[in-house]
Amino acid sequence: MSEIADRAEALVRHDDKGGFPAQQQEPPGLTTAMEPRPDHGEQTYVGHGKLEGKRALITGGDSGIGRAVAIAFAREGADVAISYLPSEQADAEETLAWVEKAGRRGALLPGDLVDRQTCMGVVADAVRDLGGLDILVNNAGYHWARGPEGLEGLQPEHVERVLRTNLYAVMWLCQAALPHLAPGSCILNTTSIQAYDPSPALLDYAATKAALNNLTVNLAASLGPKGIRVNAVAPGPIWTPLQPATREGDTLETFGADTPLGRAGQPGEVAPAYVFLASPADASYVSGTVLGVTGGGAVF
């Protein structure tokens, strides 16, 4: 296996459960409080100039998949603006340090994307700080899996945040970014295995991810004539702060164990999919595609 896969395998429990130690945080969760800490490819990702000179905005870029993508993009030659919740400042600063260590320009853009005006402002600030925009990565997401499952367990405040963060914000961010995206630019959405194999505990979350699959294909058709590619990555269970912050702590002991590969993935194992889809050389004829990084779960 590759070094990142070896490291990912070493982080999971080596017993009949295959997950992580029981733990719980309050949303949105922080990387430093996780045990073990996720692997974002800090020591393993090697860039090859695939995104040289590009300018990317990554929502939810402070931690988890977003941090891994920020590190990978920077090492591929892109400048990176990071959107995140104000309470995630510590994580965002750590990610920024990795971007700057790669010799690229970074920008920190705090704000809650449930608000349309914030979405518009984040894009405007990214364009200002980076001098333009070539790649929009809609990665910020939220779910809630504590309490009763299914319809009976839905709480209005959680459903509202799920819809506004996972779906509404993506549309407003795309709308705001469009005037700045030239031919050859791209939009990348983060969907989920939940769009194909939904869990009762994540009813509302799974619905938004299925909607994002549809939105990805729809945008690819409408923006293709402008020379803008639109694709998505559908991760499976990935070890990020979202998990201990929104799940019952003891469910983490088996998190990811039901995948064909028998474990959860690490953020650093997902980032190369985003690099491929963002690369104007490698994916120049790829649009309207959802690329699964699921540990073997089907995405069709």
C-alpha positions as a Markdown table, in Angstrom:
| # | Residue | x | y | z |
|---|---|---|---|---|
| 1 | Met | 0.0 | 0.0 | 0.0 |
| 2 | Ser | 1.0 | 3.7 | -0.3 |
| 3 | Glu | 2.4 | 5.5 | 2.7 |
| 4 | Ile | -0.8 | 7.4 | 3.2 |
| 5 | Ala | -2.8 | 4.2 | 3.2 |
| 6 | Asp | -0.4 | 2.6 | 5.6 |
| 7 | Arg | -0.8 | 5.5 | 7.9 |
| 8 | Ala | -4.6 | 5.5 | 7.6 |
| 9 | Glu | -4.7 | 1.8 | 8.5 |
| 10 | Ala | -2.5 | 2.4 | 11.5 |
| 11 | Leu | -4.9 | 5.0 | 12.9 |
| 12 | Val | -8.0 | 2.7 | 13.2 |
| 13 | Arg | -8.7 | 0.3 | 16.1 |
| 14 | His | -7.2 | -3.1 | 15.5 |
| 15 | Asp | -9.9 | -5.3 | 17.1 |
| 16 | Asp | -13.3 | -6.6 | 16.0 |
| 17 | Lys | -14.7 | -3.0 | 15.8 |
| 18 | Gly | -12.3 | -1.2 | 13.5 |
| 19 | Gly | -13.3 | 2.3 | 14.4 |
| 20 | Phe | -12.0 | 4.9 | 16.8 |
| 21 | Pro | -12.1 | 5.5 | 20.6 |
| 22 | Ala | -15.4 | 6.8 | 21.9 |
| 23 | Gln | -15.3 | 10.6 | 22.1 |
| 24 | Gln | -17.6 | 13.5 | 21.7 |
| 25 | Gln | -17.2 | 17.3 | 21.0 |
| 26 | Glu | -19.7 | 20.1 | 20.6 |
| 27 | Pro | -20.2 | 21.3 | 17.0 |
| 28 | Pro | -18.4 | 22.2 | 14.9 |
| 29 | Gly | -15.6 | 20.3 | 16.5 |
| 30 | Leu | -11.8 | 20.8 | 16.4 |
| 31 | Thr | -9.0 | 18.7 | 15.0 |
| 32 | Thr | -6.8 | 19.2 | 18.1 |
| 33 | Ala | -9.3 | 17.4 | 20.4 |
| 34 | Met | -9.6 | 14.3 | 18.2 |
| 35 | Glu | -8.0 | 11.0 | 19.2 |
| 36 | Pro | -6.3 | 10.0 | 17.0 |
| 37 | Arg | -5.7 | 13.2 | 15.0 |
| 38 | Pro | -6.7 | 12.8 | 11.3 |
| 39 | Asp | -4.1 | 12.5 | 8.6 |
| 40 | His | -4.5 | 15.3 | 6.0 |
| 41 | Gly | -1.5 | 14.2 | 4.0 |
| 42 | Glu | 0.8 | 16.7 | 5.9 |
| 43 | Gln | 3.7 | 14.3 | 5.7 |
| 44 | Thr | 2.8 | 12.4 | 2.6 |
| 45 | Tyr | 1.3 | 14.5 | -0.2 |
| 46 | Val | 3.7 | 15.4 | -2.9 |
| 47 | Gly | 2.7 | 17.9 | -5.5 |
| 48 | His | 3.6 | 17.9 | -9.2 |
| 49 | Gly | 2.5 | 21.4 | -10.4 |
| 50 | Lys | -0.9 | 20.3 | -11.6 |
| 51 | Leu | -2.6 | 23.5 | -10.4 |
| 52 | Glu | 0.2 | 26.0 | -10.9 |
| 53 | Gly | -1.0 | 29.5 | -10.8 |
| 54 | Lys | -4.6 | 28.6 | -10.0 |
| 55 | Arg | -6.7 | 30.3 | -7.3 |
| 56 | Ala | -9.1 | 28.3 | -5.2 |
| 57 | Leu | -11.8 | 28.9 | -2.6 |
| 58 | Ile | -12.4 | 26.0 | -0.3 |
| 59 | Thr | -15.4 | 26.1 | 2.1 |
| 60 | Gly | -15.0 | 24.1 | 5.3 |
| 61 | Gly | -11.3 | 24.4 | 4.5 |
| 62 | Asp | -10.1 | 24.6 | 8.1 |
| 63 | Ser | -10.2 | 20.9 | 8.9 |
| 64 | Gly | -11.0 | 17.4 | 7.6 |
| 65 | Ile | -11.4 | 17.0 | 3.9 |
| 66 | Gly | -11.2 | 20.7 | 3.4 |
| 67 | Arg | -7.8 | 20.9 | 5.1 |
| 68 | Ala | -6.4 | 18.0 | 3.1 |
| 69 | Val | -7.6 | 19.6 | -0.2 |
| 70 | Ala | -6.0 | 22.9 | 0.8 |
| 71 | Ile | -2.7 | 21.3 | 1.5 |
| 72 | Ala | -2.8 | 19.3 | -1.7 |
| 73 | Phe | -3.9 | 22.3 | -3.8 |
| 74 | Ala | -1.1 | 24.4 | -2.4 |
| 75 | Arg | 1.5 | 21.8 | -3.0 |
| 76 | Glu | 0.2 | 21.5 | -6.6 |
| 77 | Gly | 0.8 | 25.3 | -7.0 |
| 78 | Ala | -2.5 | 26.9 | -6.2 |
| 79 | Asp | -3.2 | 29.9 | -3.9 |
| 80 | Val | -6.0 | 29.0 | -1.5 |
| 81 | Ala | -8.7 | 30.9 | 0.3 |
| 82 | Ile | -10.2 | 29.1 | 3.3 |
| 83 | Ser | -13.8 | 29.6 | 4.4 |
| 84 | Tyr | -14.8 | 28.4 | 7.9 |
| 85 | Leu | -16.9 | 29.1 | 11.0 |
| 86 | Pro | -15.4 | 31.7 | 13.4 |
| 87 | Ser | -15.3 | 29.1 | 16.1 |
| 88 | Glu | -12.9 | 27.1 | 13.9 |
| 89 | Gln | -10.2 | 29.8 | 13.9 |
| 90 | Ala | -7.5 | 27.7 | 15.5 |
| 91 | Asp | -8.0 | 24.9 | 12.9 |
| 92 | Ala | -8.1 | 27.5 | 10.1 |
| 93 | Glu | -4.8 | 29.1 | 11.2 |
| 94 | Glu | -3.1 | 25.7 | 11.2 |
| 95 | Thr | -4.3 | 25.0 | 7.7 |
| 96 | Leu | -3.1 | 28.4 | 6.5 |
| 97 | Ala | 0.3 | 27.6 | 7.9 |
| 98 | Trp | 0.5 | 24.5 | 5.7 |
| 99 | Val | -0.6 | 26.5 | 2.7 |
| 100 | Glu | 2.1 | 29.1 | 3.3 |
| 101 | Lys | 4.7 | 26.5 | 4.0 |
| 102 | Ala | 4.1 | 25.2 | 0.5 |
| 103 | Gly | 5.0 | 28.7 | -0.7 |
| 104 | Arg | 1.5 | 29.7 | -1.8 |
| 105 | Arg | -0.7 | 32.6 | -0.8 |
| 106 | Gly | -3.5 | 31.9 | 1.6 |
| 107 | Ala | -6.5 | 33.8 | 2.9 |
| 108 | Leu | -8.7 | 33.2 | 5.9 |
| 109 | Leu | -12.4 | 34.0 | 5.4 |
| 110 | Pro | -14.5 | 33.4 | 8.6 |
| 111 | Gly | -18.3 | 33.4 | 8.4 |
| 112 | Asp | -21.4 | 31.2 | 8.6 |
| 113 | Leu | -22.6 | 30.2 | 5.2 |
| 114 | Val | -26.2 | 29.6 | 6.2 |
| 115 | Asp | -26.6 | 33.3 | 5.3 |
| 116 | Arg | -26.7 | 34.2 | 1.6 |
| 117 | Gln | -25.0 | 37.5 | 2.2 |
| 118 | Thr | -22.1 | 35.7 | 3.9 |
| 119 | Cys | -21.8 | 33.4 | 0.9 |
| 120 | Met | -21.6 | 36.4 | -1.5 |
| 121 | Gly | -19.1 | 38.2 | 0.8 |
| 122 | Val | -16.9 | 35.1 | 1.1 |
| 123 | Val | -16.6 | 34.8 | -2.7 |
| 124 | Ala | -15.9 | 38.6 | -3.0 |
| 125 | Asp | -13.2 | 38.4 | -0.4 |
| 126 | Ala | -11.6 | 35.4 | -2.0 |
| 127 | Val | -11.4 | 37.2 | -5.3 |
| 128 | Arg | -10.0 | 40.3 | -3.6 |
| 129 | Asp | -7.4 | 38.4 | -1.6 |
| 130 | Leu | -6.3 | 36.0 | -4.4 |
| 131 | Gly | -6.6 | 38.4 | -7.3 |
| 132 | Gly | -9.3 | 36.2 | -9.0 |
| 133 | Leu | -10.9 | 32.8 | -8.8 |
| 134 | Asp | -10.4 | 29.6 | -10.8 |
| 135 | Ile | -11.6 | 26.8 | -8.6 |
| 136 | Leu | -14.6 | 26.7 | -6.2 |
| 137 | Val | -14.7 | 23.8 | -3.8 |
| 138 | Asn | -18.1 | 23.5 | -2.0 |
| 139 | Asn | -17.0 | 21.3 | 0.9 |
| 140 | Ala | -18.6 | 22.8 | 4.0 |
| 141 | Gly | -21.2 | 20.4 | 5.4 |
| 142 | Tyr | -23.3 | 19.6 | 8.5 |
| 143 | His | -25.2 | 16.7 | 9.9 |
| 144 | Trp | -26.7 | 15.7 | 13.2 |
| 145 | Ala | -26.9 | 12.1 | 14.3 |
| 146 | Arg | -27.6 | 12.3 | 18.0 |
| 147 | Gly | -30.9 | 11.1 | 19.4 |
| 148 | Pro | -33.8 | 9.1 | 17.8 |
| 149 | Glu | -33.4 | 8.1 | 14.1 |
| 150 | Gly | -35.7 | 8.8 | 11.2 |
| 151 | Leu | -38.6 | 11.2 | 10.9 |
| 152 | Glu | -39.4 | 11.1 | 14.6 |
| 153 | Gly | -35.9 | 12.3 | 15.5 |
| 154 | Leu | -35.8 | 15.3 | 13.2 |
| 155 | Gln | -35.3 | 18.7 | 15.0 |
| 156 | Pro | -36.2 | 21.9 | 13.1 |
| 157 | Glu | -33.0 | 23.7 | 14.1 |
| 158 | His | -30.8 | 20.9 | 12.8 |
| 159 | Val | -32.8 | 20.4 | 9.6 |
| 160 | Glu | -32.6 | 24.1 | 8.9 |
| 161 | Arg | -28.8 | 24.1 | 9.4 |
| 162 | Val | -28.4 | 21.0 | 7.3 |
| 163 | Leu | -30.4 | 22.5 | 4.4 |
| 164 | Arg | -28.8 | 25.9 | 4.5 |
| 165 | Thr | -25.2 | 24.7 | 4.9 |
| 166 | Asn | -25.3 | 21.7 | 2.5 |
| 167 | Leu | -27.6 | 22.9 | -0.2 |
| 168 | Tyr | -28.6 | 26.5 | -0.1 |
| 169 | Ala | -25.0 | 27.8 | 0.4 |
| 170 | Val | -23.7 | 25.8 | -2.5 |
| 171 | Met | -26.2 | 27.5 | -4.9 |
| 172 | Trp | -25.4 | 31.0 | -3.5 |
| 173 | Leu | -21.6 | 30.3 | -3.7 |
| 174 | Cys | -21.9 | 29.1 | -7.3 |
| 175 | Gln | -24.0 | 32.1 | -8.2 |
| 176 | Ala | -21.5 | 34.5 | -6.6 |
| 177 | Ala | -18.5 | 32.8 | -8.2 |
| 178 | Leu | -19.8 | 32.5 | -11.7 |
| 179 | Pro | -19.0 | 36.1 | -12.9 |
| 180 | His | -15.3 | 35.4 | -11.8 |
| 181 | Leu | -14.9 | 32.0 | -13.5 |
| 182 | Ala | -13.3 | 32.0 | -16.9 |
| 183 | Pro | -13.3 | 29.2 | -19.4 |
| 184 | Gly | -11.1 | 26.4 | -17.9 |
| 185 | Ser | -12.3 | 27.1 | -14.4 |
| 186 | Cys | -14.2 | 24.5 | -12.4 |
| 187 | Ile | -16.6 | 23.9 | -9.5 |
| 188 | Leu | -16.2 | 20.9 | -7.2 |
| 189 | Asn | -19.0 | 19.8 | -4.9 |
| 190 | Thr | -18.7 | 17.4 | -1.9 |
| 191 | Thr | -21.5 | 14.9 | -1.9 |
| 192 | Ser | -21.5 | 11.6 | 0.0 |
| 193 | Ile | -22.0 | 7.9 | -0.1 |
| 194 | Gln | -25.2 | 8.8 | 1.8 |
| 195 | Ala | -26.6 | 10.0 | -1.5 |
| 196 | Tyr | -26.6 | 6.4 | -2.6 |
| 197 | Asp | -26.9 | 4.4 | 0.6 |
| 198 | Pro | -28.7 | 6.6 | 3.1 |
| 199 | Ser | -28.7 | 6.0 | 6.8 |
| 200 | Pro | -31.9 | 6.5 | 8.8 |
| 201 | Ala | -30.0 | 8.6 | 11.3 |
| 202 | Leu | -28.9 | 11.0 | 8.5 |
| 203 | Leu | -32.2 | 11.4 | 6.7 |
| 204 | Asp | -32.0 | 15.1 | 6.0 |
| 205 | Tyr | -28.2 | 15.1 | 5.4 |
| 206 | Ala | -28.6 | 12.2 | 2.9 |
| 207 | Ala | -31.3 | 14.1 | 1.0 |
| 208 | Thr | -29.1 | 17.2 | 0.6 |
| 209 | Lys | -26.3 | 15.1 | -0.7 |
| 210 | Ala | -28.5 | 13.4 | -3.3 |
| 211 | Ala | -29.7 | 16.9 | -4.3 |
| 212 | Leu | -26.0 | 18.0 | -4.7 |
| 213 | Asn | -25.5 | 15.1 | -7.1 |
| 214 | Asn | -28.4 | 16.4 | -9.2 |
| 215 | Leu | -27.1 | 19.9 | -8.9 |
| 216 | Thr | -23.7 | 18.9 | -10.1 |
| 217 | Val | -25.0 | 17.3 | -13.3 |
| 218 | Asn | -27.4 | 20.2 | -13.9 |
| 219 | Leu | -24.6 | 22.8 | -13.5 |
| 220 | Ala | -22.3 | 20.8 | -15.7 |
| 221 | Ala | -24.9 | 21.0 | -18.5 |
| 222 | Ser | -25.6 | 24.7 | -18.0 |
| 223 | Leu | -22.0 | 25.9 | -17.5 |
| 224 | Gly | -20.3 | 23.6 | -20.0 |
| 225 | Pro | -20.9 | 26.0 | -22.9 |
| 226 | Lys | -19.0 | 28.6 | -20.8 |
| 227 | Gly | -16.0 | 26.3 | -20.6 |
| 228 | Ile | -16.6 | 25.7 | -16.9 |
| 229 | Arg | -16.4 | 22.1 | -15.6 |
| 230 | Val | -18.5 | 20.9 | -12.7 |
| 231 | Asn | -17.9 | 17.7 | -10.8 |
| 232 | Ala | -18.3 | 16.2 | -7.4 |
| 233 | Val | -16.5 | 13.9 | -5.0 |
| 234 | Ala | -18.6 | 11.5 | -2.9 |
| 235 | Pro | -16.6 | 10.4 | 0.2 |
| 236 | Gly | -17.6 | 7.5 | 2.4 |
| 237 | Pro | -17.0 | 7.5 | 6.1 |
| 238 | Ile | -14.0 | 9.9 | 6.7 |
| 239 | Trp | -12.4 | 10.7 | 10.0 |
| 240 | Thr | -13.0 | 14.4 | 10.5 |
| 241 | Pro | -14.1 | 16.7 | 13.4 |
| 242 | Leu | -17.7 | 16.5 | 12.0 |
| 243 | Gln | -17.9 | 12.9 | 13.4 |
| 244 | Pro | -17.3 | 13.4 | 17.1 |
| 245 | Ala | -19.1 | 16.8 | 17.0 |
| 246 | Thr | -22.4 | 15.4 | 15.6 |
| 247 | Arg | -22.6 | 11.7 | 16.4 |
| 248 | Glu | -23.1 | 9.8 | 19.7 |
| 249 | Gly | -19.6 | 9.2 | 21.0 |
| 250 | Asp | -19.8 | 5.4 | 21.3 |
| 251 | Thr | -20.9 | 5.0 | 17.6 |
| 252 | Leu | -17.4 | 6.0 | 16.6 |
| 253 | Glu | -16.1 | 2.7 | 17.9 |
| 254 | Thr | -17.4 | 1.0 | 14.7 |
| 255 | Phe | -17.3 | 4.1 | 12.4 |
| 256 | Gly | -16.3 | 2.9 | 8.9 |
| 257 | Ala | -16.1 | -0.8 | 9.9 |
| 258 | Asp | -19.0 | -1.7 | 7.6 |
| 259 | Thr | -17.2 | -0.7 | 4.4 |
| 260 | Pro | -15.8 | -3.3 | 2.1 |
| 261 | Leu | -12.3 | -2.2 | 3.1 |
| 262 | Gly | -13.3 | -2.5 | 6.8 |
| 263 | Arg | -12.3 | 1.0 | 8.0 |
| 264 | Ala | -12.9 | 4.7 | 7.8 |
| 265 | Gly | -10.8 | 6.8 | 5.4 |
| 266 | Gln | -8.5 | 9.6 | 6.3 |
| 267 | Pro | -8.9 | 13.1 | 4.7 |
| 268 | Gly | -5.6 | 12.7 | 3.0 |
| 269 | Glu | -6.9 | 9.8 | 1.1 |
| 270 | Val | -9.7 | 11.9 | -0.4 |
| 271 | Ala | -7.8 | 15.0 | -1.5 |
| 272 | Pro | -6.2 | 13.4 | -4.6 |
| 273 | Ala | -9.7 | 13.0 | -6.1 |
| 274 | Tyr | -10.2 | 16.8 | -5.9 |
| 275 | Val | -6.8 | 17.4 | -7.4 |
| 276 | Phe | -7.6 | 15.2 | -10.4 |
| 277 | Leu | -11.0 | 16.8 | -11.0 |
| 278 | Ala | -9.5 | 20.3 | -10.6 |
| 279 | Ser | -6.5 | 19.6 | -12.9 |
| 280 | Pro | -7.0 | 21.3 | -16.3 |
| 281 | Ala | -4.7 | 18.7 | -17.9 |
| 282 | Asp | -5.9 | 15.5 | -16.2 |
| 283 | Ala | -9.6 | 16.2 | -16.2 |
| 284 | Ser | -10.1 | 18.6 | -19.2 |
| 285 | Tyr | -12.9 | 16.4 | -20.6 |
| 286 | Val | -14.5 | 15.4 | -17.2 |
| 287 | Ser | -17.7 | 17.2 | -16.2 |
| 288 | Gly | -20.9 | 16.1 | -14.6 |
| 289 | Thr | -19.2 | 13.3 | -12.8 |
| 290 | Val | -19.4 | 12.1 | -9.2 |
| 291 | Leu | -16.2 | 10.4 | -8.1 |
| 292 | Gly | -16.6 | 8.0 | -5.2 |
| 293 | Val | -13.9 | 7.7 | -2.5 |
| 294 | Thr | -15.9 | 5.3 | -0.3 |
| 295 | Gly | -13.8 | 2.4 | 0.8 |
| 296 | Gly | -15.7 | 0.2 | -1.6 |
| 297 | Gly | -19.3 | 1.5 | -1.2 |
| 298 | Ala | -21.2 | 1.8 | -4.5 |
| 299 | Val | -21.9 | 5.2 | -6.1 |
| 300 | Phe | -24.3 | 4.3 | -8.9 |
